[in-house]
Amino acid sequence: MSELRNDTENRRYELDEQGMTSWADYQLRDGRLYILHVESPPALRGTGAAGRLMAAMSADIKAQGLKVTPICGYAAAWLRRSHDYRDLLA
């Protein structure tokens, strides 16, 4: 697995696995990160790739001291279920 990338120019977190990239589009406003969409390539779906992206992303967001407002249903559900990162929810 590769390292998490935060492409701030395109407002996208990315994580590569098996030569494919999972990503999460976001907007950052007033100290809050809005997760707009999380997606993994079809070949990675069901493997936990999106969850690994969310975990890496959440650790980075927490380290920055930001709060999260998930617009994406997957991101919202993942954060609500997470014991380590549900405190990020704004």
C-alpha positions in Angstrom: 0.0 0.0 0.0 1.3 3.5 -0.7 1.2 6.6 1.3 -1.8 8.9 1.5 -1.5 11.9 -0.8 -3.4 15.1 -0.3 -3.7 16.8 -3.6 -4.6 20.2 -2.3 -4.7 21.8 -5.8 -7.5 19.4 -6.8 -8.9 19.0 -3.3 -8.6 15.3 -3.3 -7.1 12.7 -1.0 -5.7 9.6 -2.8 -4.4 6.2 -1.8 -2.9 3.6 -4.2 -3.3 -0.2 -3.9 -2.5 -2.8 -6.4 -1.8 -0.2 -9.0 -5.2 1.5 -8.6 -6.2 4.7 -6.8 -9.0 5.2 -4.3 -9.9 8.9 -3.7 -12.0 11.3 -1.7 -13.0 14.7 -3.0 -13.3 17.5 -0.4 -13.7 21.2 0.2 -12.0 23.0 3.0 -13.8 26.0 4.5 -13.4 27.8 7.8 -11.5 25.0 9.5 -13.9 22.4 8.4 -13.3 19.7 5.8 -16.4 18.7 3.8 -16.0 15.2 2.3 -18.0 15.3 -0.9 -17.4 11.8 -2.4 -15.3 8.7 -1.6 -14.7 6.1 -4.3 -12.6 3.1 -5.1 -12.1 1.5 -8.5 -14.5 -1.4 -9.1 -11.7 -4.0 -8.7 -11.0 -2.8 -5.2 -14.6 -2.6 -4.0 -15.4 -5.0 -1.2 -11.7 -5.2 -0.2 -11.8 -2.5 2.4 -9.8 -0.1 0.2 -12.2 2.8 0.9 -12.1 2.1 4.6 -8.3 2.2 4.6 -8.5 5.5 2.7 -10.9 6.9 5.3 -8.7 5.8 8.1 -5.5 7.4 6.6 -7.4 10.5 5.7 -9.0 10.8 9.1 -5.6 10.5 10.8 -4.3 13.3 8.7 -7.4 15.5 9.3 -7.2 14.9 13.0 -3.5 15.9 13.0 -4.4 19.2 11.3 -7.0 19.9 14.0 -9.9 20.1 11.6 -13.5 19.0 11.9 -15.4 17.0 9.2 -18.8 17.4 7.7 -19.4 14.4 5.5 -21.6 15.0 2.5 -20.9 11.5 1.1 -23.1 8.9 2.7 -20.2 6.3 2.9 -18.0 8.8 4.7 -20.8 9.7 7.1 -21.5 6.1 7.9 -17.8 5.2 8.3 -17.1 8.1 10.6 -20.2 7.3 12.8 -18.9 3.7 13.2 -15.3 4.7 13.9 -14.3 4.6 17.5 -11.1 6.5 16.7 -12.4 9.2 14.5 -16.1 9.9 15.2 -14.9 12.9 17.3 -14.0 14.6 13.9 -17.7 15.0 13.1 -18.6 18.7 13.2 
